[in-house]
């Protein structure tokens, strides 16, 4: 053992109150830095996770102040792949505690123990999300410095599996500060996070905040997820330091024959002992992992000037305000989306999101889509996730799917080339029915260059469905000769308006 472990006895019993309002429900885990409990915020009834650190770590007031600054910085990250920090304080015994969102899932370390090495696409997909989180926190001047599989939670988010959540930002800094005050390793702590994942410069005594420290740790994590073994192991801290500083890690293909040489080269560069030869930031490593299964980085789009896209971004802003209610709605497995839409989504996914998004869709529909069948609305959830990952997070990818569907319907003869925009708009209810199984669409108003239609009665309204329809109608109007077409969502059932109301205008 590198360091003695602390007692496994829970510091708090079930029902105890921490910080005046957090009622302990049960012990979730115990480690070298402290214990994590599932608890309830008695003020608002929210389930949270409370991490209570060892009291001796707060002996130095300067150290505690530094920890509080780190925790406040972490609380402002607000990234989907970072566990939210909600509160912090000192318990009755003077021990610092952090309150975090409670995430249902398993750590990557536990999954590794239970299931063995990850599939290559799964490992790089999870690690890509970790790198996306690190990029966001590094932009705020925060370096994790204790990255390890135990600090990566893998969960389901809105029906999507293998969603990573990173936590424990600032805790390693706190540990190092406590160690600096005493100039020795504590019985329950480690000087620089977990030594197996510490970079050569950390083990060599470098204390500067350099994001490339985290890049190295990600390399160790990825090596372990793929092979089931850490690149360096030792029975003593001194021997581990020697290995990290002097030895090359064993080739990954010693443990696993199917690791591509190109992927091994990427991991090797992340583990380079020379900090200048390493990937210089989290985004660079993320980009290198995309060919192996990591989600592609979002493209840098110019700010839009067209009315259609500006409306999409306005809708996205409104959607965020209603996000809490939307998340509480269960996703149904009932048939809702026609296979033709799913097939066009595959085409758009490969063009804009690469093979990773196409694989996500493939899993959602359990194979290649049959255009004559109907599929559950979970397909729309996959496209929403893809829009956040590959687009500009304004639902443009969904609008592009709608445009592709319009072109397909024209090729099938459902949109007559000789039709006028007015005749096309008069048949908008038919277009809705060719794409979606639920909801009643009807034209409310129609005039020269103007139309209004509504969709009501859908049991599970979603903004993604409405945006897809906006793209379809916009493209369909252009296909039959409409010019300067504009389609906007005037009301949205998903945002609490009761029904979807679409306004369209065009010229000829």
Secondary structure, DSSP 4 states (H G I P E B T S, - for coil): --S-----S-SS-TT-EETTTEEEEEEEEE-SSEEEEEEEETTTTEEEEEEEE-GGGGSSHHHHHHHHHHHHHHHT---TTBPPEEEEEE-TTS-EEEEEE---SEEHHHHHHHH-SPPHHHHHHHHHHHHHHHHHHHHTT-------GGGEEEEEETTEEEEEEE--TTHHHHHHHHHHHHTS--TT--TTS-GGG--HHHHTT--S--HHHHHHHHHHHHHHHHHSS-S---SSHHHHHHHHHHPPPPPGGGT-TTS-HHHHHHHHHHT-SSTTTS-SSHHHHHHHHGGGTPPPPPP-PPPP-SHHHHHHHHHHHHHHHTHHHHHHSPPP-SEEEEHHHHHHHHHHHHHHTHHHHHHHHHHHHTSSPPTTSEEETHHHHHHHHHHHHHS-SSSHHHHHHHHHHHHHHHHTTSS-TT--HHHHHHTHHHHHHHHBSSSEEEEEEEETTEEEEEEE--TT--HHHHHHHHHHHHHHHHHTT-EEEEEEEEE-GGGTSSSEEEEEEEE-
